[in-house]
Each structure stands twice: as C-alpha cells, then as structure tokens.
C-alpha cells in the first residue's frame, strides 16, 4: 500500500474525519514521519477490512438460508 492508499482507506474506514484528525494523519505520514504509528494504522486497517469481509460473507450465507 502506498501512503495515499493507506490514508484514503483509513479515512473511509472512519466514515470521514475532522480537520484535526486529518492534520494528525498528515503529521504522521509527511511532516514527522513515524513508522510505528503508520504500522499501527496499517494493522488496524487490515483488521477492520478483514472483519468487514467476514461480516459480508456471513450476511450472504444468511440470505441463502
């Protein structure tokens, strides 16, 4: 994932963010790049997307019943 992909997916997972949160994200990725918070964001995002896929699959299974 590129930084922009990661930021976009993070914002989408949060259903939007505040200007303050956007400033924090830009600070982490651009101005004071820090690999630890970026790794945490990546891991949280991967977990969120995995859970989302599992929920969708479960809903599809329930519809077939």
C-alpha positions, -999 to 999 in steps of 0.1 A, spaced: 0 0 0 12 35 -8 8 62 18 -21 78 -1 -39 45 -3 -35 39 33 -47 74 43 -77 71 20 -87 37 33 -82 49 69 -104 79 64 -130 58 46 -130 32 75 -137 61 99 -166 74 77 -147 107 74 -125 126 99 -122 160 114 -97 186 103 -77 180 134 -76 142 127 -65 150 91 -37 172 105 -26 144 127 -26 119 98 -6 143 77 18 149 105 25 111 109 29 105 72 45 136 60 59 162 84 72 140 112 72 105 96 70 79 122 69 42 112 54 29 145 20 48 142 20 41 105 23 4 112 -4 5 138 -27 23 114 -19 -3 87 -26 -32 112 -59 -17 124 -70 -11 89 -62 -47 78 -81 -60 108 -111 -37 101 -112 -48 64 -109 -85 74 -138 -82 98 -158 -63 72 -153 -91 46 -163 -117 72 -195 -98 80 -204 -95 44 -198 -133 39 -219 -141 69 -247 -119 56 -245 -136 22 -247 -170 39 -277 -159 59 -295 -147 27 -290 -181 11 -307 -199 41 
